[in-house]
């Protein structure tokens, strides 16, 4: 335990010294307490139980207030968790109380998944604390701690034994949260049945290896009362916010035609014991256990899952730093490799496309040449034709010219002849 | 009881001559019938796995017992005990060891017996730490006094704060390593320096350059409380003037000593701390010898012209400093060290190495690559 550690260390490297006067550091606990009081405390309770078993009523009775709750239906398709936070204050102590209720627990036809939601919720709270703790810039002393400090498991007062759902759920939760089993609606069981029921429950829990929360017995001031209370587990409770007049006082009670069950009467039920244990004696221990045992276990498992180790295969201590550095290098290399790959693929694609385009270009070029050739051919053909046409035209015009010339000659010859004739004719006269 | 130091003068062991002050037990809170809590607007949504909502707290009818958590917490802390690490820095002969012994009313600091200068002044600054377990009123405290012989004693004192700074950072590093382990100890041993008493030589003029350099380099890594040593060499006027000058010089250089202004939490804190800051640096006198004054035995220094009473507030400010350091701000010193100085160191360290955030490693590496 921590104290013996400190003591042993103290003996090893620190000599005990006696003071010769009053120094004043015995006010240290007061200083610490004052600081904590000004910051306020927080406490988170998880209530697991079937619908209608009396969870909300018990919370109301326990904290003497009327938390605004409403009844839930019995037809929820899945188990849900509803968390509500309240600010309570008593004298100068401020408490931020969060009560988480399960909604629809045990109502489904198939209850295999019921506990999973609860486990997930608890893990989520641990996770967010772990995240905060691992941040570089963190503010742990301002952090609103939402981890579940106590889990009240409500057992139905059948009088026989635990249901299998109860066993399975508690087994899943015992390493994650402090479980305090309570027997709900204890006014339906007679005293003798109750005694047998309690023994049966405890033996079942033990035989199934379920570790419920044991009230701490190492501190002399509280060990006696805690040991006694450990023997009374699970507490058989009755909750009520109604008041009935008994004698000349108003007490919280449930009124039946055959009598009145007083909530705060220790002969009637164990409510007072539960309140004593949960709030007045062990609240701080519950918080401490949650932080030092359950949270540490979660953290260790989570970090190991991610591959962090305290010692590497050669059993040399490896710091989280180095492991992380190694991982980071790995990751960077991975990134680089992927980048290379992508670049390669890109280059490949570009080449392919280029080839394609070249191919197309060549094709087009070929076509173009062909067309050009055709065109040239056509043109030369046309040229030929034109030439022949011109030739024809020129030969035709030559012929025409020759013919005209002949005609011209013939005409002048005729006209000369005619003139001669005329002269001849005229000469006769 | 420890053996008396024989010096020829009449010295008795400090036993119950100075009666221990009775600390008033804290009043048990009366059981109230009506307590009014603060109310929040309730809003509930049970979607998915869990819904977060805040509910209204109504009036508590009757006593529940929530305030017993104070007692529970107190019991727990008394069981586990406390650690406190105090460092003293100053030139030789300023009375550091005597002051520590006076503060904790025991031979915590091992003085060289007889003040003989057989021990050579070290060539460099050494760090010597001695631990003791002391108990008072059921409270166990492991007190570690870290002495720095050789500080400011060489001819060339440049960088003489470096070994000290290194030591302080080493303690932070040790704590960080423990905190970062997968399987952690239940209670990480705390060797971090919670408080550094810096001894100012009572020249009456101003701070030396050495003083300013040291405080400049270290005021952001550790809580520094400056004290004026051997204050019986200053008259009242000289004292006031000196203090004012020192405070002004520190302000001009931007040096914040404990209690730092920036960490005042609320108005009440601020006004309390302002009053203290006005009287700092404390002008102290230390002594472990007792003399008879007015029929009482008091700790003091006997001179030819009178007896300087250590615990007399008119003579020097020792009791003021002791009350401040031990009786009211001890826990706060530890908290400022843990919540602020250690966190600063941690953030810087993790930033240099690219972060320690396993879950979103991709984000961090990208950020650190930029």
HADDOCK unambig.tbl for C-alpha pairs under 7 A between the chains (distance, minus, plus):
assign (segid A and resid 2 and name CA) (segid B and resid 80 and name CA) 6.65 0.50 0.50
assign (segid A and resid 2 and name CA) (segid B and resid 186 and name CA) 6.72 0.50 0.50
assign (segid A and resid 2 and name CA) (segid B and resid 187 and name CA) 6.49 0.50 0.50
assign (segid A and resid 3 and name CA) (segid B and resid 79 and name CA) 6.81 0.50 0.50
assign (segid A and resid 3 and name CA) (segid B and resid 80 and name CA) 5.26 0.50 0.50
assign (segid A and resid 10 and name CA) (segid B and resid 133 and name CA) 6.57 0.50 0.50
assign (segid A and resid 13 and name CA) (segid B and resid 131 and name CA) 6.61 0.50 0.50
assign (segid A and resid 14 and name CA) (segid B and resid 131 and name CA) 4.54 0.50 0.50
assign (segid A and resid 14 and name CA) (segid B and resid 132 and name CA) 4.42 0.50 0.50
assign (segid A and resid 14 and name CA) (segid B and resid 133 and name CA) 5.98 0.50 0.50
assign (segid A and resid 15 and name CA) (segid B and resid 131 and name CA) 6.83 0.50 0.50
assign (segid A and resid 15 and name CA) (segid B and resid 132 and name CA) 4.85 0.50 0.50
assign (segid A and resid 15 and name CA) (segid B and resid 133 and name CA) 6.04 0.50 0.50
assign (segid A and resid 16 and name CA) (segid B and resid 132 and name CA) 5.45 0.50 0.50
assign (segid A and resid 16 and name CA) (segid B and resid 133 and name CA) 4.44 0.50 0.50
assign (segid A and resid 16 and name CA) (segid B and resid 134 and name CA) 5.94 0.50 0.50
assign (segid A and resid 17 and name CA) (segid B and resid 132 and name CA) 6.14 0.50 0.50
assign (segid A and resid 17 and name CA) (segid B and resid 133 and name CA) 5.96 0.50 0.50
assign (segid A and resid 17 and name CA) (segid B and resid 134 and name CA) 5.41 0.50 0.50
assign (segid A and resid 18 and name CA) (segid B and resid 1 and name CA) 6.63 0.50 0.50
assign (segid A and resid 18 and name CA) (segid B and resid 106 and name CA) 6.90 0.50 0.50
assign (segid A and resid 18 and name CA) (segid B and resid 134 and name CA) 6.35 0.50 0.50
assign (segid A and resid 19 and name CA) (segid B and resid 105 and name CA) 5.66 0.50 0.50
assign (segid A and resid 19 and name CA) (segid B and resid 106 and name CA) 5.35 0.50 0.50
assign (segid A and resid 20 and name CA) (segid B and resid 14 and name CA) 4.94 0.50 0.50
assign (segid A and resid 20 and name CA) (segid B and resid 15 and name CA) 4.99 0.50 0.50
assign (segid A and resid 20 and name CA) (segid B and resid 16 and name CA) 6.93 0.50 0.50
assign (segid A and resid 20 and name CA) (segid B and resid 105 and name CA) 5.54 0.50 0.50
assign (segid A and resid 20 and name CA) (segid B and resid 106 and name CA) 6.12 0.50 0.50
assign (segid A and resid 21 and name CA) (segid B and resid 14 and name CA) 6.83 0.50 0.50
assign (segid A and resid 21 and name CA) (segid B and resid 15 and name CA) 6.59 0.50 0.50
assign (segid A and resid 21 and name CA) (segid B and resid 16 and name CA) 6.56 0.50 0.50
assign (segid A and resid 21 and name CA) (segid B and resid 18 and name CA) 6.28 0.50 0.50
assign (segid A and resid 21 and name CA) (segid B and resid 20 and name CA) 6.10 0.50 0.50
assign (segid A and resid 21 and name CA) (segid B and resid 105 and name CA) 5.78 0.50 0.50
assign (segid A and resid 22 and name CA) (segid B and resid 20 and name CA) 4.67 0.50 0.50
assign (segid A and resid 22 and name CA) (segid B and resid 21 and name CA) 6.63 0.50 0.50
assign (segid A and resid 23 and name CA) (segid B and resid 104 and name CA) 5.78 0.50 0.50
assign (segid A and resid 23 and name CA) (segid B and resid 105 and name CA) 6.57 0.50 0.50
assign (segid A and resid 24 and name CA) (segid B and resid 326 and name CA) 6.35 0.50 0.50
assign (segid A and resid 24 and name CA) (segid B and resid 327 and name CA) 5.52 0.50 0.50
assign (segid A and resid 25 and name CA) (segid B and resid 326 and name CA) 5.63 0.50 0.50
assign (segid A and resid 25 and name CA) (segid B and resid 327 and name CA) 5.78 0.50 0.50
assign (segid A and resid 26 and name CA) (segid B and resid 136 and name CA) 5.72 0.50 0.50
assign (segid A and resid 26 and name CA) (segid B and resid 137 and name CA) 5.62 0.50 0.50
assign (segid A and resid 26 and name CA) (segid B and resid 139 and name CA) 5.57 0.50 0.50
assign (segid A and resid 27 and name CA) (segid B and resid 327 and name CA) 6.09 0.50 0.50
assign (segid A and resid 28 and name CA) (segid B and resid 331 and name CA) 6.52 0.50 0.50
assign (segid A and resid 29 and name CA) (segid B and resid 74 and name CA) 5.66 0.50 0.50
assign (segid A and resid 29 and name CA) (segid B and resid 77 and name CA) 6.54 0.50 0.50
assign (segid A and resid 29 and name CA) (segid B and resid 78 and name CA) 6.85 0.50 0.50
assign (segid A and resid 31 and name CA) (segid B and resid 328 and name CA) 6.76 0.50 0.50
assign (segid A and resid 31 and name CA) (segid B and resid 331 and name CA) 6.04 0.50 0.50
assign (segid A and resid 32 and name CA) (segid B and resid 331 and name CA) 6.07 0.50 0.50
assign (segid A and resid 33 and name CA) (segid B and resid 70 and name CA) 6.46 0.50 0.50
assign (segid A and resid 33 and name CA) (segid B and resid 74 and name CA) 6.65 0.50 0.50
assign (segid A and resid 63 and name CA) (segid B and resid 64 and name CA) 5.92 0.50 0.50
assign (segid A and resid 64 and name CA) (segid B and resid 60 and name CA) 5.45 0.50 0.50
assign (segid A and resid 64 and name CA) (segid B and resid 61 and name CA) 5.42 0.50 0.50
assign (segid A and resid 64 and name CA) (segid B and resid 62 and name CA) 6.47 0.50 0.50
assign (segid A and resid 64 and name CA) (segid B and resid 64 and name CA) 6.65 0.50 0.50
assign (segid A and resid 65 and name CA) (segid B and resid 58 and name CA) 5.91 0.50 0.50
assign (segid A and resid 65 and name CA) (segid B and resid 59 and name CA) 6.12 0.50 0.50
assign (segid A and resid 65 and name CA) (segid B and resid 60 and name CA) 5.04 0.50 0.50
assign (segid A and resid 65 and name CA) (segid B and resid 61 and name CA) 6.22 0.50 0.50
assign (segid A and resid 66 and name CA) (segid B and resid 58 and name CA) 6.21 0.50 0.50
assign (segid A and resid 67 and name CA) (segid B and resid 57 and name CA) 6.64 0.50 0.50
assign (segid A and resid 67 and name CA) (segid B and resid 58 and name CA) 6.89 0.50 0.50
assign (segid A and resid 80 and name CA) (segid B and resid 46 and name CA) 6.35 0.50 0.50
assign (segid A and resid 80 and name CA) (segid B and resid 48 and name CA) 6.64 0.50 0.50
assign (segid A and resid 80 and name CA) (segid B and resid 49 and name CA) 5.41 0.50 0.50
assign (segid A and resid 80 and name CA) (segid B and resid 50 and name CA) 6.13 0.50 0.50
assign (segid A and resid 81 and name CA) (segid B and resid 46 and name CA) 6.36 0.50 0.50
assign (segid A and resid 81 and name CA) (segid B and resid 49 and name CA) 6.00 0.50 0.50
assign (segid A and resid 81 and name CA) (segid B and resid 50 and name CA) 4.53 0.50 0.50
assign (segid A and resid 81 and name CA) (segid B and resid 51 and name CA) 6.43 0.50 0.50
assign (segid A and resid 82 and name CA) (segid B and resid 46 and name CA) 5.34 0.50 0.50
assign (segid A and resid 82 and name CA) (segid B and resid 50 and name CA) 5.71 0.50 0.50
assign (segid A and resid 82 and name CA) (segid B and resid 51 and name CA) 5.14 0.50 0.50
assign (segid A and resid 82 and name CA) (segid B and resid 52 and name CA) 6.76 0.50 0.50
assign (segid A and resid 83 and name CA) (segid B and resid 50 and name CA) 6.96 0.50 0.50
assign (segid A and resid 83 and name CA) (segid B and resid 51 and name CA) 5.77 0.50 0.50
assign (segid A and resid 83 and name CA) (segid B and resid 52 and name CA) 5.03 0.50 0.50
assign (segid A and resid 83 and name CA) (segid B and resid 53 and name CA) 5.83 0.50 0.50
assign (segid A and resid 84 and name CA) (segid B and resid 52 and name CA) 6.27 0.50 0.50
assign (segid A and resid 84 and name CA) (segid B and resid 53 and name CA) 4.71 0.50 0.50
assign (segid A and resid 84 and name CA) (segid B and resid 54 and name CA) 4.81 0.50 0.50
assign (segid A and resid 84 and name CA) (segid B and resid 55 and name CA) 5.41 0.50 0.50
assign (segid A and resid 85 and name CA) (segid B and resid 53 and name CA) 6.25 0.50 0.50
assign (segid A and resid 85 and name CA) (segid B and resid 54 and name CA) 4.22 0.50 0.50
assign (segid A and resid 85 and name CA) (segid B and resid 55 and name CA) 5.27 0.50 0.50
assign (segid A and resid 86 and name CA) (segid B and resid 54 and name CA) 6.13 0.50 0.50
assign (segid A and resid 86 and name CA) (segid B and resid 55 and name CA) 5.21 0.50 0.50
assign (segid A and resid 86 and name CA) (segid B and resid 56 and name CA) 5.83 0.50 0.50
assign (segid A and resid 86 and name CA) (segid B and resid 57 and name CA) 5.11 0.50 0.50
assign (segid A and resid 87 and name CA) (segid B and resid 37 and name CA) 6.17 0.50 0.50
assign (segid A and resid 87 and name CA) (segid B and resid 38 and name CA) 5.80 0.50 0.50
assign (segid A and resid 87 and name CA) (segid B and resid 39 and name CA) 6.62 0.50 0.50
assign (segid A and resid 87 and name CA) (segid B and resid 57 and name CA) 5.64 0.50 0.50
assign (segid A and resid 88 and name CA) (segid B and resid 37 and name CA) 4.85 0.50 0.50
assign (segid A and resid 88 and name CA) (segid B and resid 38 and name CA) 6.81 0.50 0.50
assign (segid A and resid 88 and name CA) (segid B and resid 57 and name CA) 6.13 0.50 0.50
assign (segid A and resid 89 and name CA) (segid B and resid 35 and name CA) 6.57 0.50 0.50
assign (segid A and resid 89 and name CA) (segid B and resid 36 and name CA) 6.62 0.50 0.50
assign (segid A and resid 89 and name CA) (segid B and resid 37 and name CA) 4.96 0.50 0.50
assign (segid A and resid 90 and name CA) (segid B and resid 35 and name CA) 5.82 0.50 0.50
assign (segid A and resid 90 and name CA) (segid B and resid 66 and name CA) 6.50 0.50 0.50
assign (segid A and resid 90 and name CA) (segid B and resid 67 and name CA) 6.11 0.50 0.50
assign (segid A and resid 91 and name CA) (segid B and resid 29 and name CA) 6.60 0.50 0.50
assign (segid A and resid 91 and name CA) (segid B and resid 67 and name CA) 6.95 0.50 0.50
assign (segid A and resid 93 and name CA) (segid B and resid 67 and name CA) 5.60 0.50 0.50
assign (segid A and resid 117 and name CA) (segid B and resid 49 and name CA) 5.92 0.50 0.50
assign (segid A and resid 121 and name CA) (segid B and resid 49 and name CA) 6.51 0.50 0.50
assign (segid A and resid 121 and name CA) (segid B and resid 50 and name CA) 6.50 0.50 0.50
assign (segid A and resid 134 and name CA) (segid B and resid 356 and name CA) 6.58 0.50 0.50
assign (segid A and resid 134 and name CA) (segid B and resid 357 and name CA) 5.86 0.50 0.50
assign (segid A and resid 135 and name CA) (segid B and resid 357 and name CA) 6.44 0.50 0.50
assign (segid A and resid 136 and name CA) (segid B and resid 347 and name CA) 5.04 0.50 0.50
assign (segid A and resid 136 and name CA) (segid B and resid 350 and name CA) 6.54 0.50 0.50
assign (segid A and resid 136 and name CA) (segid B and resid 355 and name CA) 6.77 0.50 0.50
assign (segid A and resid 137 and name CA) (segid B and resid 347 and name CA) 5.93 0.50 0.50
assign (segid A and resid 279 and name CA) (segid B and resid 65 and name CA) 6.41 0.50 0.50
assign (segid A and resid 279 and name CA) (segid B and resid 66 and name CA) 6.31 0.50 0.50
assign (segid A and resid 280 and name CA) (segid B and resid 65 and name CA) 5.45 0.50 0.50
assign (segid A and resid 280 and name CA) (segid B and resid 66 and name CA) 6.66 0.50 0.50
assign (segid A and resid 280 and name CA) (segid B and resid 68 and name CA) 5.52 0.50 0.50
assign (segid A and resid 280 and name CA) (segid B and resid 69 and name CA) 6.84 0.50 0.50
assign (segid A and resid 281 and name CA) (segid B and resid 72 and name CA) 6.83 0.50 0.50
assign (segid A and resid 283 and name CA) (segid B and resid 69 and name CA) 6.62 0.50 0.50
assign (segid A and resid 284 and name CA) (segid B and resid 69 and name CA) 6.41 0.50 0.50
assign (segid A and resid 284 and name CA) (segid B and resid 72 and name CA) 6.07 0.50 0.50
assign (segid A and resid 284 and name CA) (segid B and resid 73 and name CA) 6.28 0.50 0.50
assign (segid A and resid 292 and name CA) (segid B and resid 186 and name CA) 6.48 0.50 0.50
assign (segid A and resid 300 and name CA) (segid B and resid 182 and name CA) 5.33 0.50 0.50
assign (segid A and resid 300 and name CA) (segid B and resid 183 and name CA) 6.18 0.50 0.50
assign (segid A and resid 303 and name CA) (segid B and resid 182 and name CA) 6.80 0.50 0.50
assign (segid A and resid 309 and name CA) (segid B and resid 182 and name CA) 6.86 0.50 0.50
assign (segid A and resid 310 and name CA) (segid B and resid 181 and name CA) 6.38 0.50 0.50
assign (segid A and resid 310 and name CA) (segid B and resid 182 and name CA) 6.08 0.50 0.50
assign (segid A and resid 320 and name CA) (segid B and resid 180 and name CA) 6.37 0.50 0.50
assign (segid A and resid 320 and name CA) (segid B and resid 181 and name CA) 6.66 0.50 0.50
assign (segid A and resid 324 and name CA) (segid B and resid 356 and name CA) 6.98 0.50 0.50
